[in-house]
Amino acid sequence: MNDEIMNLIGTIANPATKKTLGVENRIKEVLVNDEKVTIKYDREGISPTEKRVIEDSIYGLLKSKFEEDNITIMTVSKDSKDVFTGASEKKQEQPQQPKASIQAGHGPAGANKKRIPNVKKILAVSSCKGGVGKSTVSVNLAITLKNMGMKVGILDADIYGPSMPLLLGQRNAKPAANDNKKILPIEAHGLKFISFGLFIQEDDAVIWRGPMLGGVLNQFLFDVEWGELDYLIVDLPPGTGDMQLSMVQATEVDAAIVVSTPQQVAILDSKKGMKMFEKTNVPIIGMIENMSYFVPDDNLEKKYYIFGNGGVKKACAELDTQFLGEIPMEISLRESSDNGIPYMSLKEYEGRPVWKSYMNLAKHIEEAMSEKTKKGFFSKILGK
């Protein structure tokens, strides 16, 4: 329990440095006694205002496990003159709080963005509507690229609904750390992946705020030992919120694809996602129509257009973006996902409609990403 809580708190970002408390070795002690927990951390160089942000994050992180009155936070410091401990500290620091203000906006595009070492291409998979099968697309696309001879990793950025441990059959896996305190990703079906679902119980409710989400994402991007990858596929949560903006502001995303189903309610939301990437200067490869139609096992030529026909292709024409293809539904696709064995990892499905769709999708993406890489290379040479 102590280690679990220490790992969770270690994902919180230090507002002073933007690095996580775990990376900075600031967590000195975690003690759990029945229903009470005591945390001690090093606050050297952290102002009272920044300290409040950190401790609000700790309370928010642990409130699902402990009553707030049973959470004690203590600090240690060599030089800071305003170090106090426990609940009384909050009362003494209250008068020092500045007035609240809101600063809206995306921030300067491209500012302070970093590359992940040894990762050649970062591809974001997005949708603004939940339930369109985006995570299933991410997993099977990753497997397809792996089958084409590439080294692929998946970053599950959906903190509230992480699904990669289930889809990859690793529900009980727990990541370890190396000597450099880098998180070691879990390996499954020839992929490396990391997910918040590996750090919590499946039935835990996650009640987090924006800064905490950004801290976890930053750690998953830069504090995981990804090794050499041709692709890192980032499975984003639905919407255009904190995680999406943190992602595009923290690292150089090479391109994005948007997943939607054919019906209008999903397409309308997907258009919002397209505009978010445009505003943050992330290149969009195109849109995928998932669950385009249902194919019954007894007749693979038959198509049942359950959610409508051609909706995403029409949207692509309106938005002047590439249509990347249709991915149908098969019972085997649902069964393989539930069983934690991705459809595209099973040779027995080779040649079926879903298999062909993912092969075409992966080829489209590889061509688009390779073309982008070539353009970037020659632009640097020619100074354009």
N, C-alpha and C positions, 0 to 999 in steps of 0.2 A: 504493500500500500504506500509506504514512504517513497519508494522508487517511482511508482506510478505518478504520484503527486509532484515529485521533483521534476519528472519529465514534462508534465503538463505545464508547470510554472516556467520551466525552461524555454517554452515557446513564446513567452511574453517579450515584446520588444522594449528595450531601453530607449525612451524618447530622446535621451541626450546623444546617443550614438547610432540609433537605428539597428543595432545588433541585439540578439536575444540574450536574456539573462543566462541561459544555458551556455551559450558560446563564450560569454564574458566571465564564466565561473563565479557568478555573484551569489548563487544560492548556497548558503553555508550549512543550513540545517533544516530538516523537515521531520517533525515528531508528531505521530498520530497516537492519541490516547483515547480509546473508546470512540466517543462521538466528537472529540475535540482535536484540532490540529494547530500546531505552532510552526510558523515559517520564519526563518531568519535569513536575511540577505544583506549583501554588501551594497551600501548606497553611496559609496565614495564618488564624488563628482556629480551627484544627482541633486538637483534643486528641489525645494519643497513642492513646487508645482509638478515637476516631473515625477516626484515620489508619489504624489497623489494619483497620477495616471497609472503608475505601476500597481499601486495597491488596490485601486478600483478594479483593475484587470484581474488581480488575484482573487478578490472577493467574487467577481462575476464568474470566474473560472471554477471556483469551489462551491458556489452556492447550491449546486445540485447535489453535493455530497455532504455538506455540513451546514448547520444553522449559522447565520452570520455572527451571532454572539459567541459561537464556539470556534471562530477563526481568529487566531492571534498572530499579528505580524510584527516582527522585531527587525531592527536594522543594526548594522555595525558600520563604523567608519573611523578612520584615523584622524582626519583633519576637520570634517564638517562640524560646525558649531551648533547646528540646529537638529541634531539627532536625538530623537526620543524613541520610546518603545511602547507597543501595545495600543489600547484604545485611547488612552489619554493623549497620545500623540496627535490624533485626529483633531481633538478639541483645541489643542494649543496652536495647531497650524491653520485653523479655520480662518482667522482674520487675515492671513497672508494670501488667501485665494484671490486671484484677479477676477474682474468681471467677465462673465461668459460672453463669447462672441462667436459668430459663425462665419467661416470663410468658404464660400462655395466655388466650385470650378474644378477642372481636371488638373490644373497645374501645367507648367510648361512641358510640352511633349518632348520626350527625349532627354529630359534633365536627369542626371545621375543614374541612367540606366546601365545595367551591367550584363555581361555575358556569363553564362554558366560554363566553367572550365570544361573543355573536352566534349561539349555538346554542340554538334554541328548545326542542327536545325530545331527550332522550337515551334511547334504547331499547336495553336489553341483551338479547341473544339467547343463551340458555344451554341446555346439556344436560349431564347428568352422565355420559353414556355416549358414548364415542367412536364414530364411524362411523355416526351417525344422520343425517348430511347437514345439520348445522347451518349450516355455512358456505355451502352451496348455497342454503339457505333465506334466509340473510342477504343474499346477493347478489341473488337474484331478488326478494325483498321490497323491497330498496332500489331496484331498477330499476322495480318496479311503482309505488312511491310517486313516483319521478321522472316516470314516465309520467302520473301524476295531477297533475303541475304543481308538484311540490315540489322544493326543493333538498336533496340528500341526500349525506351522507358516510358512509364505513365505516371504523371503526377495527378492524383485525385484532389482537386481543389474545392470539392464540395464538402465543406465542414459540417453543414447541417444534415446532409443526407449522403454520407460516403457509401459508395456501393462497390468499389473495386475489390475489397476483401471477399465479398460474396461472388462477384462475377469471375474472379480468378481462383476461387476455391481455397482462400487463405484466411478464413474467418477467425482462426485461433492463433494466427502468426503474430509475433511480437518482435519489432525491429531491435537490433543490437547497435552498439556504437564501436568504432575502431579506436585505436590509441590516440588519434587526433581529435577524438570526440565528435567525429562526423557520424551521422546516422547511416546505417547500412540498409539500403532498400531491400525489400523482400523480392525473391526471384520465383517466378511461376510461369510455366508454359513458354520459357525462353525470353520472358520479359522481366525487366526490373520495375518495381512500382513502390510508391509510398502513398499512404492514405491516412487521414486522421482517424479513420475507422480502425486502424491497427493500434491506436493508443487509448481507446475507450471501450466500454462495454456496449454491445449492440443496442441495448435498451436505454442507454443514458441519453437524457435530453441535453442538448448543447444550447446554452443561452449565452451568446457572446456578442460583444460589440465590435465595431469597425476596427479599432486599433489592435485588438486581440487577433482578429482574423488576419490582418496584414502581417502580424508577427509570425503566425504559423506558416503562412504562405512564404514569407521571406526565408524561414528556416528550411522549408521543403525545397525551395529553389537552390539555396546556396550552402546549406549545412548538411546536405545529403551527399554521400559518396557515390555519385552517379557513374563514375568511370567514363569510358569513351562510349558515346552514343551517336548514332547517325540521326536519330529523332528522339526528342522528348515531347510526348503528346500530353498536353495539359487539359484535363477534363474539367471545364469550368462549371460552376453551379448555374442554375437558371437565373435570368435577369441581367441587370446592368448595375449591380451594386458594388459594395466595398471590395469584394474579392477580384472582380473583373478590373476595376480601376487600379487596385494594388498590383495586380499582375502586369498590366501594361506600363505602369510607371516604374516598377522595380527592375524589370529585365527587358532585353531586346527580344520581342516576339517576332519571329520571322514571317509568320502568316497565320491566318485564322480561317476556319470553315464554320459554317452555320448549319445546324441541323433543324429541320422542321418536318412536321407531317403535312399532308395535303390540305387539311381543312383551314378555313379562313381565320379562325380564332388563333391558331398557332402561327400562321404566316404573318398576321399583323404584329404579333409580339416579336417574331424573328426579324422583322424590318428594323425594330428598335435596336436589336443587337448589332445589325449591320451598321447603323448610324453611329453607335458607340465606337466601333473599331475605326470608322472613318475619322471621327473627331480626335481619336488618340493616335492617328497615323499608323495603324496596323494594317498591312496589306491583307485583303480578303481574296482568297482563292475562288470561293464560290459557295453555293448552297447545295445541300443534300436533301432529297426527299426520302425520309424514312417511313416505314410502314405504308409504302405506296399502294400496295394491294396484297391480298392474301392468296397464297398458293397452296391448294390442298395436296396432301401426300398421294392421293389416288389419281391425280391428274396434274402434272407439273406444268402443263401448257395453259391451264385455266387460271384466270385472274379475277378476283373479287375486289372491286374498288370500294372498300368499306368507308374510307374517310374522304372520298372524292377523287377526282382524276385530274392530274396536271396542274395542281395549284402552285407548287413550288416552281415549276418551269415557267409559268406565267409571271410569277413574282420576280424571277431572275431577269426576264425580259424587261419588266418595268424598272428594275433597279440597275440594269446594265451590268450584271455580274454573271459569272459562268455557272451553268447548271451542271453539277457534278454527277448526277445520275439518280436513279431510283433504287431503293433497297426494299424488297418485298418482305412479307412476313411468312414464316413457316413455323409449324409446330415445333420442329427440331431446334429452331433458333431460341424459342422460349425455354424449351427443356434444357438445352445446353447452358443457358445463362443461369437458370435456377440451380443447376448441378455444379456450377463453378468450373465448367470445361468449355471454353469459348468455341463457338461454332466453327470458326476458321482454323482451329487447331485439330480438327477431326477430319482426316483424309476421306472418310466414308461419305462426306457431303460434297466432295469435289465434283464440279460440273452442275450442281443444282442451282436454281435461280439466285438464292442468296449468295452462294459462293461466287458466282459469276459477277454479281453486283459489287462485291467487295474487291474483287480483283480489278475491275474497271476503275473503281474509286481510287484504289491505291496507285494505279498507273497514272491517273489524272493528277493526283497530288504530287507524286514523285516528279513528273514532268514539269509541273508548275514551280515546285520548289527548286529543282535543278536550274530552270531557266532564270529564276530570281537570283540564285547564287552566282550564275555566270554573269548576269548583268551587274551585280554588285562588284564582282571581281574586276570586270573590264572598266567599270566606272572609276574604281580606285586607280587603275593603271593610267587611264586617260584623263583623270582629274575632273570627271563630269559628275 
